[in-house]
Amino acid sequence: MNTAQKHNLLGDGAQVLRILTQVIPQLLPHRSLKDIVGDIQHALGSSVTWIAIEHDGELQVHHSDEGEDGYAQACQILSHPRIVDHPYVWRMLSWPQGVGALFYPGRAAPLSQLQTGILCKLPLRDYASTAWLFLAYQHTLPSITILKHGVTILAYKLRDYLLEQSAREFAYQELQQISEQYKILFERAPVLMNSFDRNGRCTLWNGECERVFGWTIEEINQAEDPLALFYPDPVIRSEVRESINSSPLTAMKEWHPLRRDGTTLTTLWANILLPDNSVLNIGLDITARKQAERILTLKATIDDLTQCFNRAEILNKLEKQLDATPVEPFAVLMIDLDYFKRINDSWGHAAGDQALQHFCDCLRACDFPEFYVGRLGGEEFLVLLKGGDCNDAAVFAGQLREMLATAPLLIEDVPVTLSFSAGALAIRGKELILSQVLTEADKALYQAKHTGRNRTVCVRPGEIC
């Protein structure tokens, strides 16, 4: 069918409807606007066809012919005074002839020779947009009215197509925006987030993981077994693999993976089973918190000056020994530095602190299988010798005196040999409570101090011996 015959068909209403029945079924969501413009041009025999969509001040033009500047054509028509300053609200404008001379004066053929033209407005109110359909012919059509009716029908269907496309585009953009937000959240979240497939390959690895562990996802997956980088122990690694693959944990669990530099971290992990049966691992690096807790625990139990146990902790250990069932044998040694006030008076309190530190260094250097040293206060100390008796206490005290004699304290380059008095008490069974043990040991210490100092007195519960 030649062009003249097709133009004659457009003067027949029935023929126009038949043409539309070929075009309208092609308005499918998956087809591009360029393809649809081409279908319209082919079916209706127009020389120039384009669809323009304006949204937020931006104009998109879809033209059937790659060789023509459809955007310039659309702008030239839509900005023409005949369109912009039209005195009436309009949905469709038509020009029986001379449309090329009107809109494209001075342009080369075939634009300047266009005759019949139709411009149809398609308001897309739901999306604050407007669309236009433009058809132009090089020949004058026999009945533009029939064509206008056909284009009106086409415009309604085309409007539905554009609304659906706009909805899809809007949903896609919204999804992209949400996806981008989640991507940013995933990358910047101050929590560890990762995932490993059943072959052990890492499939997700966020920025916090890279910062904390020191590896990128590419570096991890270069390893034969990526999990071995973090868990060298095969038994632990097997437990971890099970939790991230087949049996996700229902509660948070503490794990101790390695960093790239070999340091051990303390982490808490939760495993979330996703709809596709993959597991998302969410963790917290609590290494610093654990270190802080250990420091606080240490500060709560250790004497700052001497680094021995403080009074509360050494008494707590003594009470636990007494409350054990059965009570294991042990010995208590209560020690008091001799003439400590003279050091403070002669050299000042800084020297006194130095003396206490030196004394405790020697105490801790004594040889005994298991013992605890605590500062009761001032220059008074308590030693627990697990499994010891009075003889062990005397030997322990002898070791300490020998150390103090062979390694005197230097105060302003003056050697000062420290001495001490001690009271020892051996515990066998549930004979005494805490206060009684302290009273008995203190009695023995008192006797040692008042019978010449620098000696050890051992007692049995209830008597001085």
Disulfide bonds with the S-S distance in Angstrom:
Cys390-Cys458 1.66
